[in-house]
Amino acid sequence: MTATSSDLKASQALDGPDMEALNRRRGRFVPWIIAAFYMTFMSALIGFVFIAYAHPPSETTEDAYAKGLAYNDTLAKAGAQAQLRWRSDIDYTAGRLHFNLTDHAGQPIAAARVKAWFVHPGNAVEDRSFDLRDDGEGRYAADAPLPAKGVWTVHVTAEKTGRQYQSVTTVEVE
């Protein structure tokens, strides 16, 4: 379609103040679109900040930095335990913990100081520790009633003549 003289005259008629008014009306909504975009972006960001502060991450290790610095000591202790070649057996039945400790030749290790920690995976308030008594011939036991059913992690530490042995296992409490 070819331009007619009337179309040309109409476009020329809008030159000047009328065209400026039309351009101003067209441009008025552009800042509002930009403002709406940034407001949407900022409201989402504020929402994420609120969620982050309302739900802090769980701390799995207290003093993680200090423990990280002492990691070489931890490795040295693990190496010393491996050289001991002690063996253990942990059994938890009917609220009673049994721990058997033998040396590398299968001989019982008696008169050790033995302590057990029961760690609840979901609630640190329910964690418990117990001192085990020596029943003779490398057998140690303690009554260990636990407050909740579920799977617990048991850490047992035995110490004799300056040497330390640690063992970890999981038990199911019903």
C-alpha positions as CSV (number, residue, x, y, z in Angstrom):
1,M,0.0,0.0,0.0
2,T,1.3,3.4,-1.0
3,A,1.3,6.3,1.3
4,T,-1.3,8.8,0.5
5,S,-1.1,12.5,0.9
6,S,-3.5,12.4,3.8
7,D,-1.3,9.9,5.7
8,L,1.7,12.1,5.1
9,K,-0.3,15.1,6.3
10,A,-1.4,13.3,9.4
11,S,2.1,12.4,10.4
12,Q,3.3,15.9,9.7
13,A,0.4,17.3,11.8
14,L,1.7,15.3,14.8
15,D,5.1,16.9,14.5
16,G,5.8,19.5,17.1
17,P,4.1,19.8,20.5
18,D,1.5,17.0,19.8
19,M,4.3,14.5,18.9
20,E,6.2,15.4,22.1
21,A,3.0,14.9,24.2
22,L,2.5,11.5,22.6
23,N,6.1,10.5,23.2
24,R,5.8,11.6,26.9
25,R,2.7,9.5,27.4
26,R,4.4,6.5,25.8
27,G,7.5,6.9,28.0
28,R,5.6,7.3,31.3
29,F,5.1,3.6,31.9
30,V,8.8,2.6,31.2
31,P,10.1,3.7,34.6
32,W,7.2,1.9,36.2
33,I,8.2,-1.3,34.4
34,I,11.8,-0.9,35.5
35,A,10.7,-0.2,39.1
36,A,8.4,-3.3,39.1
37,F,11.2,-5.5,37.9
38,Y,13.5,-4.4,40.6
39,M,10.8,-4.6,43.3
40,T,10.1,-8.2,42.3
41,F,13.8,-9.0,42.4
42,M,14.3,-7.3,45.8
43,S,11.2,-9.0,47.3
44,A,12.5,-12.4,46.3
45,L,15.9,-11.5,47.8
46,I,14.4,-10.3,51.0
47,G,12.3,-13.5,51.2
48,F,15.5,-15.6,50.8
49,V,17.3,-13.6,53.5
50,F,14.3,-14.1,55.9
51,I,14.4,-17.9,55.2
52,A,18.1,-18.0,55.8
53,Y,17.9,-16.3,59.2
54,A,14.8,-18.2,60.3
55,H,16.4,-21.6,59.6
56,P,20.1,-21.5,60.5
57,P,22.2,-24.5,59.4
58,S,22.7,-27.3,62.0
59,E,26.2,-27.4,63.5
60,T,27.5,-30.9,63.3
61,T,30.8,-30.3,64.9
62,E,31.5,-27.9,67.7
63,D,34.8,-26.0,67.4
64,A,35.4,-27.3,63.9
65,Y,38.2,-24.9,63.2
66,A,40.2,-26.0,66.3
67,K,39.5,-29.7,65.5
68,G,40.7,-29.1,61.9
69,L,44.0,-27.7,63.2
70,A,44.4,-30.7,65.4
71,Y,43.7,-33.2,62.6
72,N,47.4,-34.4,62.5
73,D,47.1,-35.3,66.2
74,T,44.0,-37.2,65.4
75,L,45.7,-39.1,62.7
76,A,48.7,-39.9,65.0
77,K,46.2,-41.2,67.6
78,A,44.5,-43.4,65.0
79,G,47.9,-44.8,64.0
80,A,48.8,-45.5,67.6
81,Q,45.5,-47.4,68.1
82,A,46.2,-49.4,64.9
83,Q,49.6,-50.5,66.3
84,L,47.9,-51.7,69.5
85,R,45.9,-54.2,67.4
86,W,43.3,-54.5,70.1
87,R,39.9,-55.9,69.2
88,S,36.5,-55.2,70.7
89,D,32.9,-56.3,70.6
90,I,30.0,-54.1,71.6
91,D,26.5,-55.5,72.4
92,Y,23.5,-53.6,73.6
93,T,20.6,-55.7,74.8
94,A,17.6,-54.9,77.0
95,G,19.0,-51.7,78.3
96,R,22.4,-53.2,79.1
97,L,25.7,-52.5,77.4
98,H,28.3,-55.2,77.1
99,F,31.9,-54.5,75.9
100,N,34.6,-57.2,75.4
101,L,38.2,-56.1,74.8
102,T,41.1,-58.4,73.7
103,D,44.6,-57.8,72.6
104,H,46.2,-58.9,69.2
105,A,46.6,-62.5,70.5
106,G,43.0,-62.8,71.7
107,Q,43.9,-62.4,75.4
108,P,41.4,-60.4,77.5
109,I,42.5,-57.0,78.6
110,A,41.3,-56.5,82.2
111,A,41.4,-53.5,84.6
112,A,40.9,-50.9,81.9
113,R,38.9,-47.7,82.4
114,V,36.0,-47.9,80.0
115,K,33.5,-45.2,79.2
116,A,30.6,-45.3,76.6
117,W,28.7,-42.4,75.0
118,F,25.4,-42.9,73.4
119,V,24.7,-40.3,70.7
120,H,21.2,-39.7,69.4
121,P,21.3,-38.7,65.8
122,G,18.4,-36.3,66.0
123,N,18.5,-34.7,69.4
124,A,21.7,-33.9,71.3
125,V,19.8,-33.3,74.5
126,E,19.2,-37.1,74.7
127,D,22.9,-38.1,74.5
128,R,24.1,-40.1,77.5
129,S,27.4,-41.4,78.9
130,F,28.1,-44.3,81.1
131,D,31.1,-45.7,82.9
132,L,31.4,-49.5,82.4
133,R,32.6,-51.7,85.2
134,D,35.1,-54.5,84.8
135,D,33.4,-57.9,85.0
136,G,36.7,-59.7,84.6
137,E,38.4,-61.4,81.7
138,G,38.1,-58.4,79.4
139,R,34.4,-58.0,79.9
140,Y,32.9,-54.7,80.8
141,A,29.2,-53.9,81.4
142,A,26.8,-51.1,82.5
143,D,23.1,-50.6,82.8
144,A,22.4,-48.0,80.1
145,P,18.7,-47.1,79.9
146,L,18.1,-44.8,77.0
147,P,15.2,-42.2,76.8
148,A,14.1,-42.8,73.2
149,K,13.8,-45.6,70.7
150,G,15.7,-45.6,67.5
151,V,19.2,-46.0,66.1
152,W,21.9,-44.7,68.4
153,T,25.7,-44.3,67.8
154,V,27.8,-45.8,70.6
155,H,31.3,-44.5,71.2
156,V,33.3,-46.6,73.6
157,T,36.8,-45.6,74.9
158,A,39.0,-47.9,76.9
159,E,42.2,-46.7,78.5
160,K,44.9,-48.8,80.2
161,T,48.4,-47.8,81.1
162,G,48.3,-44.6,79.1
163,R,47.2,-46.4,75.9
164,Q,43.7,-45.6,74.6
165,Y,41.4,-47.6,72.4
166,Q,38.2,-46.3,70.7
167,S,35.4,-48.2,69.0
168,V,32.2,-46.9,67.4
169,T,29.1,-48.8,66.4
170,T,25.4,-48.2,66.0
171,V,22.7,-50.0,68.0
172,E,18.9,-50.1,67.6
173,V,16.9,-49.4,70.7
174,E,13.4,-50.8,70.6
